[in-house]
């Protein structure tokens, strides 16, 4: 069984970003996004002054900053392939419904900062014309 697990892990590492499979890598990369790129708000339901700070960073109005979310960023990958990678990392060897977590938190993967990202958040590296979905991978 151990040999199968090692083979599975090697295959996942070849096809899935490491941060989708390794929670420690994901948390480190996310913390880097928070510290260096204003990833947030911590709680999108109660953003405090996050959107004002973001507007100040960009030199724009707060209402415009609020439209610049991960869910519409061109680096936000929500393709079926990526969501399967995320689901596999969440599940591990357990029999849980990882897609429920993905859907509830609107998880995707940030191709620029290399971590699992929530669609309701934003950061300084936001790019227009997203997200990446299956139509972009053909």
C-alpha positions in Angstrom: 0.0 0.0 0.0 2.9 2.4 0.8 4.3 1.9 -2.8 0.9 2.9 -4.2 0.7 6.0 -2.0 4.2 7.1 -3.1 3.3 6.5 -6.8 0.1 8.5 -6.4 2.0 11.3 -4.7 4.6 11.4 -7.5 1.9 11.6 -10.1 0.0 14.4 -8.3 3.2 16.4 -8.0 3.7 16.1 -11.7 0.2 17.3 -12.6 -0.9 19.4 -9.6 0.7 22.4 -8.1 2.5 21.5 -4.8 0.4 24.0 -2.8 -2.8 22.2 -3.8 -1.4 19.0 -2.1 0.7 20.3 0.7 -1.1 22.5 3.3 2.2 23.8 4.7 3.4 25.1 1.3 -0.1 26.6 0.7 -0.1 28.4 4.1 3.4 29.8 3.5 2.6 31.1 0.1 -0.7 32.6 1.3 1.1 34.3 4.2 3.5 35.7 1.6 0.5 37.0 -0.4 -0.9 38.6 2.8 2.4 40.2 3.8 3.7 41.4 0.4 0.6 41.7 -1.8 -2.3 42.8 0.4 -4.2 39.5 0.1 -7.5 39.9 1.9 -9.7 40.9 3.5 -9.3 38.3 6.2 -13.0 38.0 6.6 -14.8 39.2 3.4 -18.1 39.5 5.3 -16.4 42.1 7.6 -13.7 43.7 5.6 -13.1 46.6 8.0 -10.9 49.1 6.1 -9.4 46.6 3.6 -11.2 48.1 0.5 -10.1 51.7 1.4 -6.5 50.5 1.8 -6.8 48.7 -1.6 -8.2 51.8 -3.2 -5.3 53.8 -1.8 -2.8 51.3 -3.2 -4.3 51.5 -6.7 -5.2 55.2 -6.6 -8.8 54.4 -7.3 -12.3 54.8 -5.8 -13.4 52.2 -3.1 -16.3 51.1 -5.3 -13.9 50.2 -8.1 -11.5 48.4 -5.7 -14.4 46.2 -4.5 -14.8 44.9 -8.1 -11.2 43.7 -8.3 -11.7 40.3 -6.7 -9.9 37.0 -7.2 -13.1 35.6 -8.7 -12.6 37.8 -11.7 -8.8 37.8 -11.8 -7.0 36.4 -14.9 -4.6 34.4 -12.6 -7.5 32.7 -10.7 -7.7 29.1 -12.0 -11.1 27.5 -11.5 -10.7 24.9 -14.2 -12.0 21.4 -13.6 -8.4 20.1 -13.6 -7.3 22.6 -11.0 -10.4 22.0 -8.8 -9.7 18.3 -9.0 -6.2 19.0 -7.8 -7.5 21.1 -4.9 -10.1 18.4 -4.0 -7.5 15.7 -4.0 -5.3 17.7 -1.6 -8.3 18.4 0.7 -9.4 14.8 0.8 -6.1 13.1 1.2 -7.0 9.5 2.0 -10.3 10.4 3.6 -13.8 10.0 2.1 -15.1 13.5 2.5 -16.9 15.8 0.1 -14.0 18.1 -0.8 -16.0 19.8 -3.5 -18.4 21.1 -0.8 -15.5 23.1 0.7 -14.3 24.3 -2.7 -17.8 25.5 -3.6 -18.6 27.0 -0.3 -15.4 29.1 -0.2 -15.2 29.6 -4.0 -11.6 28.2 -4.0 -9.4 28.4 -7.0 -5.6 28.6 -7.5 -3.6 31.7 -7.9 -1.1 31.1 -10.7 0.9 34.2 -9.8 1.3 33.7 -6.0 1.0 29.9 -6.0 -1.7 29.1 -3.4 -5.3 28.2 -3.0 -7.2 31.4 -3.2 -10.8 32.4 -2.2 -12.8 34.2 -4.9 -14.1 36.8 -2.5 -10.7 38.2 -1.8 -8.3 40.4 -3.7 -4.6 41.4 -3.8 -2.2 43.9 -5.5 -1.4 41.5 -8.4 -5.0 41.4 -9.7 -5.3 41.1 -13.5 -8.3 41.9 -15.6 -10.3 39.3 -17.7 -10.5 36.3 -15.4 -11.0 33.8 -14.1 -9.3 30.9 -15.9 -11.8 28.1 -16.7 -12.0 25.1 -18.9 -12.6 27.1 -22.0 -9.2 28.8 -21.5 -7.4 25.4 -21.4 -8.4 24.2 -24.9 
